[in-house]
Each structure stands twice: as C-alpha cells, then as structure tokens.
Amino acid sequence: MDTKSFSAVAVILVAILGALSYFSVPLLHQKAPPAEYQAALEKWKSFNLLNYDLRIQKSCFCDWRPILVKVRNGLPEDVRLESPEEGKGVGPLDLASRVLTVEGAFADVARAYSRSVDSITVSYDAKYGYPVKAVVDESKIAVDDQWTLELKLVDPQHVG
C-alpha cells in the first residue's frame, strides 16, 4: 500500500471513530428514571384510568396557557384553554407540542431523565401516582431551557 492510500484509509478510520464516539457519548450518559418514578407509574397504571379530566400547565419559553383536557378511552377528546381570555392575542393554541394526557406527562419526565438534565424535581399525587409537578433545568448555564409541568385531575367524578 502506498503512502497516499495509507493516509486516505487512516483519515477515513479517524472520521468513522470520531463519528462513532460523537453519537455514542449521549447514549452512554442516558439514565433510567429513578425508582420513585417507576413506583408512581405503576401506581397510575394500577388504576387503569382511561377517562379523566385534567388541568395541565407547562411553563417554559413556549405556550404557557393552562389547558383543560377531557381524556376518554385514554385519548384526549376535548382540549380547551382554561380561561379563553388569558393570553388573548397570543395566537391559536399549539397542541402539537403539548402534553395532553397523564401518560404524556410520564413520557416527558422519562425523556428528561434519559437526557441527563442538570436538575429534575418531580412530585407525584399520593392517591393516583401521576406527576403533579415536574421542574426541569436541562442546563444550568443556559437561560431558556427550564420548564415546569403541572397537572391536576380536576373533575373527580370522571376519574375511573
């Protein structure tokens, strides 16, 4: 093998190794949610709640307006602003990036744990186990990456 061919092969190998290490580093740092999360999720699942009414507010650099969601058969059936006057002029409600179910809230929290955020604090409902409040700071040195998610079952007669 001549010197040019050897150099080309070496460059390709270095590029491949660099790409592998770049893409595998985040995977090495991923964390599973703690036991408290798992216990809360199991508690929520044990109730097998497919029909419930939920108040959700996510505070971040996003659409912060609180919403009310009727979940039926595990799916959001009706979604509306808690107070249509609040945030008037902000624009239409963007549902594509919103948590709309308790399962969606658990998924958001699990994603935060898997990304190894700098800080995450979650409190769970004592009776049903769903996340009542999650406060996440993805990077302490960034200014606009924090978010808080708050949930509350608002219509107990529709729980169950």
Secondary structure, DSSP 4 states (H G I P E B T S, - for coil): --HHHHHHHHHHHHHHHHHHHHHHHHHHH--PPPHHHHHHHHHHHHHT---EEEEEEEESSS----EEEEEETTEEEEEEESSTTTTTTS-S---TTS--SHHHHHHHHHHHHHTT-SEEEEEE-TTT--EEEEEEES-TT-SS-EEEEEEEE--GGG--
